[in-house]
Amino acid sequence: MALMVDVLHSLVVAQLMYFQAESSGEQHFGTTAGFNTRGGRREQRLLNRLAHRVNFRAIQLDVRKKWTPGTGAWFLQSRLYKEWKGSRSGVLWGTGIPGAGKTLLASNVANDLLQLEEEAKGRVAVIVIYCRYTESLSVKEILEATLKQYLERHPFLVDLIEPLYARHDREKTTPTEEELVDLLRFIESQFERCYYVIDGVDEANVTTQFDLIDTLNQLQGNFFLCSRPLDSLSSELVGSVFFEVSAQMQDLELLVCEKLKRNSVLSHLAKDHEFLQRLVKQIAEKAGGMFLHAALQANLIPECVTLQSLQERLDQFPTELEDMYRAALERIERQPPQAVTLAKHVLLWLVYGEEALSMSDLRHAVSASGGISLGEETGPLEMESFKSALSSLFCGLVVVDTATNLVRLVHFTAKDALAPLLIRHFPNPHYTLFKVAADRLIAHNVTNEADLATQQDLDRLLAGSPVLRYSYDHWASHARQCTSAPEASESVLRFIEQCTHYPCNLDPDPDYDDKLDFLLPIHVVARFGIPILDKLIATTSVDRNQATAGEFGATPVMLAAGYGHLDILKQLLAVKRRKLVGAFIRGHSSPGVHLFKGVDINAKDCGGRTALMYAVESGQVEVVRELLKAKGLQVNQADSDGMTALMYASQEAYSEIVQLLLAVGGIQVNQVDSDGMTALMYASKARRGDAVVTLLLRTEGIKTNQADHYGRTVLMFASEGGREPVVEMLLRAKDVPDSNQADETGCTAVMMAAMAGSEIIFHLLVGRDGIQDINQSDNEGRTLLMHAARGGNEVIFQMLLQCEGVHDVNKADNRGQTVLMHASVGGNEAIVQLLLQTKGIHDINQVDSDGKTSLIHAAFHGNEDVTTRLLRIEGIHPNHADNDGMTALMYTALRGKEGVAKVLLRFDGIHDPNLASNDGKTALMHSTTWHAVLAFLLQVEGINVTQVDNEGMTALMHAAAHGSEASVRTLLQAGGMDSLNLTDNDGRTALMHASHWGNEDVVRFLLQLEEIHHINKADHYGQTALIFAAEGSGAEAIPLLLRVEGVEVNATDNDGRNALMAAAGSGNEDAIRLLLQVEGIPVNQRDNDGCTALMLAAGSMELDGESTAVVRRLLRVPGIQVDLVDNEGSQALMYALNEGNLDAAELILKALRIPLLPTALRLLISAYGLVADDSDSD
């Protein structure tokens, strides 16, 4: 009872500030806060979340290692390639038979372009994409991998990419393909040229192929593609120039010569040109234009000791690809029995596996499938031994990608050729692989894992054991392909019956912080489409309306519908009650109303979505067709956001589904969602919405003049998105609003077209409605001319500039920005030139409300041509500082715009490179995340390397926190080793700053320096580098710091807190995990206030579940004392309640073994208005 009184007291006095709405904190682009303090972390967070499944740059490096110097030079010197390279938006597509050498050619082109990217210093971007049959990627994953490459090579793009992801984080959604394409188009505008090299288009699945080509048509870069001939796609990519790829004699000669040099006996023949030509001709004739075939022949050369043996081996080498693989398998089978067994099981996983495995995973997988016991150890000796076995056993069939450590077949053609040959050894190969996957999942309790909350938790669990991730991802695929055999079917059923709390992320666009759902056996069957529903119903208690526990709360029908399992859906809808009752009578099912209740076809999940919406959103045409036949289906139902099935179909531009829905009697085509949006509005926004718009406009009663709650019309959405065909259709329809009509922000369709730079749409709108008021402005004071200036279309701008009555070009909007400033942002030099020629610009140095000039705007956005043009104007002030004290040079340094920096520094008017902004930062300090800019600034005469900002930080400290190792090295060379151990106003050194921000490469480099200060040196607050790392986001640095001799893991700061406490207080779970691995670390140690790590974690602000995750991890530590009190008598539980961390409080209550309190607490907290959802109450 006393505990309850204490709890109630803590609830009454709890601070409510955390639960108050937080302001968005949106900043104008000129604000310097956030760039040099958190820029590195922002960039790294984005990189970590983007396309974590694939690393195209690593594949490029690996392919490059197989390159013979000089190979492919003929193509790089060809007129065809040079013209494409020098063109804009050119498309070059090489096609050839399998094994023709397309990948090596693509790699060679990529290498040439990457060199150009290095030389261009930020003006050129190069993207490399490798599609592989072993990794089935969606277009969205490819788009995110493209964004990742842009960001890796050009970190300033974090300011363009982050807002999109931040918005979706707030809304708990993920970016759509359309948004990613729009973002990539904007990113392309930041460079003079963008090149995309795409290999293996034919190896992507069919849907991805078509979506990829559709995406490429919307981008503006130069594209180089390689694939087998694809007749169905060849005409889809606009402007494609095709050429044939085949093995070239000059490349084969280089390859053969290289192999001869590796043969100590025959190496002298490499200089015999006549012999070399004969040998190359013989190999080329048998290869028939297939570089892979020729390369495998050439691999025989180093193994032969005489010319006669070489000739015999080449004569015996098969001509046909299938015969070549069969001969390789026969050679494998002639080896010792144990080696043969190992080889067959390796091939089993490579041929029938769903993705490439790492060497470690493959080694464990082979042991598990019964190939041969290789032991559990995975040390360097074991892995090297296994790698040697792979190299010696497979006669060139198997390769290990050194960059990714993935094991693959030498070519995708081997998969098809070897599959029928392996069947005699493995009659049901997928059953063998399923058993391995099922056993791994059961052994690690994944089938009934209750101690997980988010995708991140699940990822950590799956990463903790070999083959576990593969087993989770692919057991269902193997199960679906093996259940035709009775024994396999029974085994699959037994496995699924154990899935009583199966963790699953049901979000169609999964993210690391998504909350999980937990599935029962019936859900597992529906989600994964396992064809054993009848058997499950006969042996298990099944409720067809049972919702999953967790985030979505989906029924089996929703899961089958959403994931396209039509047969399962039909079975669920057709199950007879007598089957359910029969299972009950036989003792396999529990009693209840579910035995007599039919399927609720209109049931809603936690977000109000129905099975029909699930099917529509995922584009399942046949499933939609089936659901529309269901008796009692309510087609106009809306979800929690007011979205209907028709809106979802229109949003995704699924024309076939829209047609099915429109055929349903009573469909409400003008129904609005919670934002007032209609299906027609969604279709007008959609990237491929033309066909859907056509269907909707033909529908009787469709309203084309409707506006959403923000005053936006269909015409506005189409104009803003640059949807030319849609605008044309709308203008032919009845009752379409005037294009000069404004939404609630004061923006018109004409303004949106001008801002989008869509010349055709602009002329269509003006041609129909004219321009009612050339000087009309939106709520921000921006006129049509300003929108056009920012949109960057010269034709639109010139037309408006010549209109009669256009306002004075010096007029400013509400933020004080003039037309010239908007043009400087837009970056079109021709528009700036037009403005300057009007002779109406009164003051070239006019400032906006933030104190920024046109020059600063141009420099900030990296518009080199505009910057150059503005600097030519007499009287320009290049050293002008805005309200934050920032100059054009500082912004250029801050954003890594090397080209603009060079333009500015070559201008005679730049007086002092050491000028500082209001926070004391110089251009050099701002440049520390951009090594190229930093190196250029260091060449400027008089630059002060050791100057400090208002916090006492030098450029070296800023570089250590957020820059690269190269930047730190360069600054140390410029400033000398005396600058290494300088301290800021808080007594912190470069090493401490690098540790705090987890700048792993810099920490590693600094710790190797003899001059570095002692590892246990403390700042003015008593914090060492280790404590500072644990308190910040420095988990990556902690292992490096812990390895330093003499490091004091339990050193305490002035508050008596050690590194573990610092990590707990900041919710740094990764740091907690690493520190808990230190033997003997005192988990119950107290600080000066008597607080333990558990108390600090429980009382820390909850962000993305971090504090709860730390509490959960600490509670697992043997010996943790949950009931300790601090100097004021408070326990960890009270800390959690005071901060409102209810999830953490419940975990602590379980540890205290007080089972009934969570419900009571939830009710108590609800009474105080702290928690709105008491749905878990009993």
C-alpha positions, 0 to 999 in steps of 0.5 A: 500500500505504501508503494501505491501511495508513493506512486500516486504521489509521483503521478500528482507531482509529475511534470507535464511538460514532456507531454505538451505539444512540441514546436516544429522548430523549423529553421530558415536555411540561413540559420547556422545552428545544426550544421557544424554541431549535428551535421555529421550525425544527421548525415550518418543517420540518413546513410544508416537507414537508406538501402541497408540491404545493398552496397552497389559501390562495394560490388563495383570495387569487387568487379573491378578487381577481376579486371585485366588492365587495358580491357575495355579500352577500345570502348572508352576510346570509341566515338559512340562512348565519347559522344554519349559522355559529352551529351546531356540526357543521353541513353546508351544501352549495351545488349548481349548474350549471357556471359558476353562481358556486359558486367565488366564493360559496365564496371569499366564505364563506371570507373572512367566516370568515377574518375571524372567525378573526382576531377570535376570537384562536385560538379558531376555525380556518378551513380552505379547500380548492379541488379543481381538475380541473388538479390531481388530489389524493388525500384524503391530500394534502388531509388534509396540506394541511389540517394545513398550514393549521392549522399556518400559522395556529396554530403551537402545533399543532407539538407535536401534529403533529410526534410523528406525523411523527417516529415515522414518520421513525424507522420510515421510513414515512409517516402513514396516512389514518386517523392523519391523520384521528385527528390532525385530530380531536384538533386540532379539540378545541383550538378552539371552532369549526372551519370547512371551506370546500370548493369543487369537490368535483365536480372531484376524481376519483371515488375522491377524492370518495367518500374525501373525504366519508367523511373529512368524516363523521369530523370534527366541524367545520362544513362548507360545500361547493360542487359540481355536483349529485352524486346519488351523493354527496348522501346520503353526508355526514351532516346535509347541508342543500342549497341551489341556487347560481345567478347572482343579480340583485343580484350581476349588477347590481354586476358590470355597474355595475363594468364600466360604470364602466371605460368612459370613454364609457358610465360615466355610465350606471352611475347610470341605474338604469332602464337598468342594470336593463334591461341586467342583465335582458338579460344574466341571461336569456341567461346562464340562471343561469350567472354565468360566462356573465354575466361573459363578457358583461359583459367586452364592456362596457368594449370598446364605444364606443356603446350600439348597438355594445354592444347588437350585441355582446350580441345576437351573444353565444352562448347555449349554453356550447359555442357560446360557446367555439366563437365564442371560438376562431373569434375567435382564428383571425381574428388574424394567423397567428403569433398564431394558431399561438401561441394554438393551442399554448397551448390544446394544453397547457391542454386536453390537458396533465395539470396547469396550468403556470406562465407560464415553463413554458408559454412553454418548452412552447409553444416546444418543441411547435412553436408558435412560438420564444419564446427561452430567456430568461425575464427580466421583460421576456420574461415580461411580454410573454408575459403580455400575449400571453395576455391579448390573444389569448384573448378571456377563455378563459385566465386567469393566477392571480396568486398561483400564477402558473399559467395555466388555462382560464377554467373547467373546462367549456372543456376538454371544449368545446375538445378536439374543436375542437382535434383538427383541428389536432392529430390526435394531441395526446398524441403531440405532448406526449409528444415534448416530455416525452421530449426534455426528459428525454433532454436532461437525462439523466434516463433514465440518471441515475446521480448521484442517491440520494434523492427530494430529489436528484431534485426538485432536478434536476427543478426546475433546468430549465423543463418538466422536472418536468412531463415527468417526472411526465406523459410516461407518461400522454401515452405511454399515450394516443398509442401506438395510432398506429404512428409514436407507438408506435415513438417511445415504444419508442425512448424507453423503450429509453434508460431504462437507469437511470431514477430512480423513487421506488417508495414509495407515500407518497413523501417527500423523503428516500426512496431511489430505485430505478433502472429498466430498460426492462422495469421502466419498461413495467411501472411506467407501464403502457405498452402496448408490451411485445411490441415491447420483448421483440422488440427488447431483452434482457428478464428478467421476474424482474430486480429494480430496483436500489435501495431496493425491488428490485421485479420487473416483475410487482410493479410491474405488480401494484402500479400496477394495470396488468392488461394488462401483468401478463397479458402478463408472465405469459403471455410464451412462452419462444420469444419470448425465444429468438427475440429472442436469435436475432435478436440483440436479447437477451443469452444467459442463464437468463432465456431459459428461466426462467418468472416467479417469481410468489412472488419477494420484494423487499428488504422481503420483499413479493410481487407479491400484496402489492403488488396488495393494498396498493394495492387492485387488485381485478382484479389480485388476482383475476388473480394468484390464478389463477397456478399455484404462488402462495403466498397465506400468504407473509409479508414481513420484518415477518411481514405477509401479503396478508390482513393488508394487505387487512384493514389497508386495509379492502379487503373485496372483496379480503379476500373473494377471499383467504378463498376461497383454499384453505389461507388461514391467517386466524390467522397472526401478524406479527412483533408478534403481530398477526392480520388480525382485529386489523388490521381492528378498527383500520381506519377502515372495517373493519366489512365486513372484520371481518364477513367474518373473523368468519364464517370457520371457525376464526377466533380472537377471543381471541388477543392480540398480543405486547403483550397487546392483543386485538381488543376492545382495538383496536376500543375504543381506536379508537372502532369501535362497530359492530366492538365490537358484532360482537365482543361477539356472537362466541364466546370474546371476552376479558373487557373487564377483561382488561389488556394488558402496560401494564395497560390494559383495553378499558374504560379505552381506551373511557373514554380515547377518550370513546366513550360507546356502547362504554363502555356496551356493555363494561360492560353485558356484563362489568361493572367488576370493580375500579373502582380498577384501575390500569394500569402508570402508576398511572392508574385508570379514573376518570383515563382518563375524566377525560382522555377528556373524556366527561362521562356516562362520568365521572359514572357512574364517579364515582358508583360505589360504592367509587371511590377517593379523588379525590386519589389520584395516578398514578405521575407524581403526577397526580390525577384533577383534573389529568387532567381539566384536560388533557382540558379538559371544564369540566363534569368539573372542576365535578363533581370540585370539587362532590364536596368531596373535593379536599384541595389545589387546588394539589397538584403532580405529580412535575414540580411541575405543578398542575392550573392549569398543566396546563389552561393548557398545553393551552389549556383556557380554560374549565377555567383560568377555573373553577380561578381562581375557587377560593379559595386557588389559586396562579396564580404557582406554578412547576414544577420547571423554574421554569415558571408557568401564564402561561409555558406559555401564552405558550410555546404561544401560548394567547392566550385563556388568557393573557388569563384569567390576566393579568386575574386579580388574583393574577398578581404579576410578569409578569417572573418567569423560569423556571430558564433565565432566560426570562420569559413575554415571551421564551416568547411570541416565536413568537406575535405576538398573545400577545406584543403582549398581554403588552407591554400589561401594566404593568411588563413588562421588554422588555430583560430577559435570560435565562441566556444573555444573550438578550433577547426580541428575540433570541428573536423574531429567531431563531424569531418573525415580523417582526411580533414583532420590529417590535413589540419594537423599538417597545417597547424602542427602537432601543438594544435592536437591537444588544445582544449575548448572553453569546457576543457574538451579536446579533439579526441573528446569531440570525435568520441562524443559524436562517434567519428570512428575513423578519426578516433582510430587515427587520433589514438595512433598518434604518440602526441595524443593526450592520456586517455583518461584526461578529463574536461572541466566537468570531469568527463573523459573521452569514454564518458563523453562518448557514452553520453553522446552518440559515440557508440562507434568510438567506445570499442576503440577507447576500451582497447586503449591500455590504461583506460578507466572504464569506471572513472566518474565525472564531477557528478559521480557518474561513470560511462555506463550511467552517462549512456543510461541517462542519454538513452544510448542503447548501443553504448549500454550494450558495449559497456555491459560487455566489460567484465565486472562493470558495476551496474548498481553504482550510484552517483552523487545523488544516489542514482543508479544507471537504471534510475537514469535510464528510466527517467530519461526523455523517451525518444523513439523508444530509446529509454525503454530499450535501455531499461529493458537491457539493464533489467536483463543484467544478472545482479541488477537491483531494481528496488534501490532508492536514491538520496531522496528515497525515489526508486527507478519506477518513480523516475519512469513515472515522473518522466511519463515513460509508461513502457519502462515503468511496466518493465520495472514493475514486472521485474519487481514482480508486481503483476496487477499494478500496470493496469492500475497505473494505466488507469491512474495516469489516464485520470491525470490526462497523461495517457489517452489510450487505456486499451490494455486495461482489463 
